[in-house]
Amino acid sequence: MRPMSSTIRVVIAEDEPAYRNAIQRTLTLMPECQLVAVCEDGQEALEACENDPPDVLLTDINMPRMDGVELIRRILRKEKDINIVVLTVNEDDDTVFEAFRAGALGYLLKTSTPQDVVDAIRLAHRGEAKVTPKIATKVIEDFRRVKDDDETDDTELYVLSDRETEILELIAKGMRNKEIANHLSIAEKTVKNHVSNILKALQVNSRTEAAMKAVRAKLVQGS
């Protein structure tokens, strides 16, 4: 694992020139951002990430030569430390679900504000997810619709304290660490420690995975 730096190295993968330029302008709001590469399709982005791995990849889904989901899969086979945020117009259930299964950490729609994009990149650099509320709802609903005969065993036991379960409920509602700390009147550092314990207990790598698995296992109700 690469040590975290105050500089956030970013690769952009976006095939629409106008929106690609808009993203570049948005990143000027981040003095800590170092733009590694601006790519016009998935294949170009894959090569850029392999040649000079960034901290964060910001990618569209529908792109020439290689779509965003395949790009995510292929990058994370070799570069586990790249955190990936999807920025797209795609909001159909199958695409959302595939992107998270492939390893996306965040998922934003192109209707998001520039500040939303900046926040998503900063959170991704810390290994935290930012998901458009509409997308978060879709993901939760996908897991609620899983049939009883699915291969995943929902009867598996997870040992969480009452406080961890409470925090997991808030994570599933899309709240970030600072918001959870304010809501529960505890220190943000305490929340981070609990979140770390939750991820270990659920055997997942991200808050998004934790929320989805918790709803599926009926540990929480979700939003």
C-alpha positions as CSV (number, residue, x, y, z in Angstrom):
1,M,0.0,0.0,0.0
2,R,1.3,3.4,-1.0
3,P,1.7,6.0,1.9
4,M,-1.0,8.7,1.8
5,S,0.4,12.1,0.6
6,S,-1.1,15.5,0.9
7,T,-1.0,15.7,-2.9
8,I,-3.9,13.9,-4.7
9,R,-2.8,12.4,-8.0
10,V,-5.7,12.1,-10.4
11,V,-6.4,10.5,-13.8
12,I,-9.5,11.6,-15.7
13,A,-11.3,9.2,-18.2
14,E,-14.0,11.0,-20.1
15,D,-14.8,10.8,-23.8
16,E,-16.9,14.0,-24.2
17,P,-14.5,16.9,-24.9
18,A,-16.8,19.6,-23.3
19,Y,-17.3,17.6,-20.1
20,R,-13.7,16.6,-20.0
21,N,-12.8,20.3,-20.0
22,A,-15.4,21.0,-17.4
23,I,-13.8,18.4,-15.1
24,Q,-10.4,19.9,-15.6
25,R,-11.8,23.3,-14.6
26,T,-13.4,21.8,-11.6
27,L,-10.1,20.3,-10.4
28,T,-8.6,23.8,-10.3
29,L,-10.7,24.1,-7.1
30,M,-8.3,21.6,-5.6
31,P,-4.9,23.2,-4.9
32,E,-3.7,19.7,-3.7
33,C,-4.6,18.0,-7.0
34,Q,-1.9,16.9,-9.4
35,L,-3.4,15.9,-12.8
36,V,-1.5,12.8,-14.0
37,A,-3.4,12.2,-17.2
38,V,-6.6,13.3,-19.1
39,C,-7.8,10.4,-21.2
40,E,-10.4,10.2,-24.0
41,D,-11.3,6.5,-23.6
42,G,-11.0,3.5,-21.4
43,Q,-8.0,1.9,-23.1
44,E,-6.0,5.2,-22.8
45,A,-6.9,5.4,-19.1
46,L,-5.9,1.9,-18.4
47,E,-2.4,2.5,-20.0
48,A,-2.1,5.8,-18.1
49,C,-2.9,4.1,-14.7
50,E,-0.5,1.2,-15.4
51,N,2.3,3.5,-16.4
52,D,2.0,6.0,-13.6
53,P,-0.6,4.9,-11.0
54,P,-2.6,7.8,-9.6
55,D,-4.3,8.0,-6.2
56,V,-7.8,8.5,-7.7
57,L,-9.3,7.6,-11.1
58,L,-12.4,9.6,-12.1
59,T,-14.1,7.8,-14.9
60,D,-17.2,7.8,-17.1
61,I,-18.9,4.5,-17.9
62,N,-19.8,4.8,-21.7
63,M,-16.5,5.2,-23.5
64,P,-14.9,4.0,-26.7
65,R,-12.5,1.0,-26.8
66,M,-13.2,0.1,-23.2
67,D,-16.1,0.9,-21.0
68,G,-15.8,2.2,-17.4
69,V,-16.8,-1.1,-15.7
70,E,-14.2,-3.1,-17.6
71,L,-11.6,-0.4,-17.0
72,I,-12.3,-0.6,-13.2
73,R,-11.9,-4.4,-13.3
74,R,-8.7,-4.4,-15.2
75,I,-7.0,-1.6,-13.2
76,L,-7.8,-3.2,-9.9
77,R,-6.4,-6.6,-10.9
78,K,-2.9,-4.9,-10.9
79,E,-3.2,-1.6,-9.0
80,K,-5.2,-2.3,-5.8
81,D,-4.3,1.1,-4.3
82,I,-6.1,3.2,-6.9
83,N,-9.5,4.5,-5.6
84,I,-12.0,4.8,-8.3
85,V,-14.9,7.3,-8.6
86,V,-17.5,6.9,-11.3
87,L,-18.9,10.2,-12.8
88,T,-21.5,9.4,-15.4
89,V,-25.1,9.9,-16.7
90,N,-25.8,6.1,-16.2
91,E,-28.1,5.4,-13.4
92,D,-29.7,2.1,-14.5
93,D,-29.6,-0.5,-11.8
94,D,-27.4,-3.0,-13.7
95,T,-24.7,-0.4,-14.4
96,V,-24.6,0.8,-10.9
97,F,-24.4,-2.6,-9.4
98,E,-21.7,-3.8,-11.9
99,A,-19.6,-0.7,-11.1
100,F,-19.6,-1.4,-7.4
101,R,-19.0,-5.1,-7.9
102,A,-16.0,-4.2,-10.2
103,G,-14.6,-2.2,-7.3
104,A,-15.8,1.4,-7.7
105,L,-15.5,3.4,-4.4
106,G,-17.8,6.3,-5.3
107,Y,-20.6,6.9,-7.8
108,L,-21.8,10.3,-8.9
109,L,-24.1,11.5,-11.7
110,K,-23.1,14.2,-14.0
111,T,-25.8,16.4,-12.5
112,S,-23.5,16.6,-9.4
113,T,-22.1,20.0,-8.5
114,P,-18.4,20.8,-9.0
115,Q,-18.1,20.8,-5.2
116,D,-19.6,17.3,-5.1
117,V,-16.9,16.1,-7.5
118,V,-14.1,17.7,-5.4
119,D,-15.5,16.2,-2.2
120,A,-15.7,12.7,-3.9
121,I,-12.1,12.9,-5.0
122,R,-10.9,14.0,-1.5
123,L,-12.9,11.3,0.2
124,A,-11.7,8.6,-2.2
125,H,-8.1,9.6,-1.4
126,R,-8.9,8.8,2.2
127,G,-10.6,5.5,1.2
128,E,-14.1,6.8,1.8
129,A,-17.0,6.8,-0.5
130,K,-19.2,9.5,-1.8
131,V,-22.4,8.3,-3.6
132,T,-25.2,10.3,-5.1
133,P,-28.2,9.7,-2.8
134,K,-30.3,8.4,-5.7
135,I,-27.6,5.9,-6.5
136,A,-27.2,4.8,-2.8
137,T,-31.0,4.1,-2.8
138,K,-30.7,2.0,-5.9
139,V,-27.8,-0.1,-4.4
140,I,-29.7,-0.7,-1.2
141,E,-32.8,-1.8,-3.2
142,D,-30.8,-4.2,-5.3
143,F,-29.7,-6.0,-2.2
144,R,-33.2,-6.1,-0.8
145,R,-34.4,-7.8,-3.9
146,V,-31.8,-10.6,-3.7
147,K,-33.6,-14.0,-3.7
148,D,-33.4,-16.4,-0.7
149,D,-31.6,-18.9,-2.9
150,D,-28.8,-16.5,-3.7
151,E,-25.3,-18.0,-3.2
152,T,-24.5,-15.5,-0.4
153,D,-25.2,-16.8,3.0
154,D,-27.2,-14.2,4.9
155,T,-27.3,-16.3,8.1
156,E,-23.6,-15.7,8.7
157,L,-23.1,-14.1,12.1
158,Y,-21.3,-10.8,12.5
159,V,-20.3,-9.7,16.0
160,L,-20.8,-5.9,16.4
161,S,-21.3,-3.9,19.5
162,D,-24.4,-1.8,20.0
163,R,-22.4,1.4,19.1
164,E,-21.0,-0.2,16.0
165,T,-24.4,-1.3,14.8
166,E,-25.7,2.2,15.4
167,I,-22.8,3.7,13.3
168,L,-23.4,1.1,10.6
169,E,-27.1,2.2,10.4
170,L,-25.8,5.8,9.8
171,I,-23.3,4.7,7.2
172,A,-26.1,2.9,5.4
173,K,-28.0,6.2,5.4
174,G,-25.0,7.8,3.6
175,M,-23.6,9.8,6.5
176,R,-19.9,10.5,6.7
177,N,-17.6,10.3,9.7
178,K,-17.9,13.9,10.7
179,E,-21.7,13.8,10.4
180,I,-21.9,10.6,12.4
181,A,-19.7,12.2,15.1
182,N,-21.9,15.2,15.3
183,H,-25.1,13.1,15.3
184,L,-23.8,10.9,18.2
185,S,-21.9,13.6,20.0
186,I,-18.7,11.7,19.9
187,A,-15.2,12.4,18.5
188,E,-14.6,11.9,14.8
189,K,-11.5,9.8,15.7
190,T,-13.8,7.5,17.7
191,V,-16.1,7.1,14.7
192,K,-13.1,6.2,12.5
193,N,-12.0,3.5,15.0
194,H,-15.5,2.0,15.0
195,V,-15.7,2.1,11.2
196,S,-12.4,0.3,11.0
197,N,-13.7,-2.4,13.4
198,I,-16.9,-2.7,11.3
199,L,-15.0,-3.2,8.1
200,K,-13.0,-6.0,9.7
201,A,-16.0,-7.6,11.2
202,L,-17.9,-7.6,7.9
203,Q,-14.8,-8.6,6.0
204,V,-15.1,-5.8,3.5
205,N,-12.8,-3.0,2.2
206,S,-15.1,0.0,2.0
207,R,-18.0,1.8,3.7
208,T,-20.1,1.2,0.6
209,E,-19.5,-2.5,0.7
210,A,-20.2,-2.5,4.5
211,A,-23.6,-0.7,3.9
212,M,-24.6,-3.1,1.2
213,K,-23.6,-6.2,3.1
214,A,-25.3,-5.0,6.2
215,V,-28.6,-4.5,4.5
216,R,-28.3,-7.8,2.7
217,A,-27.6,-9.6,6.0
218,K,-30.5,-7.6,7.6
219,L,-28.2,-6.0,10.2
220,V,-29.7,-2.6,9.4
221,Q,-32.7,-1.3,7.6
222,G,-30.9,1.0,5.2
223,S,-32.2,4.4,4.0
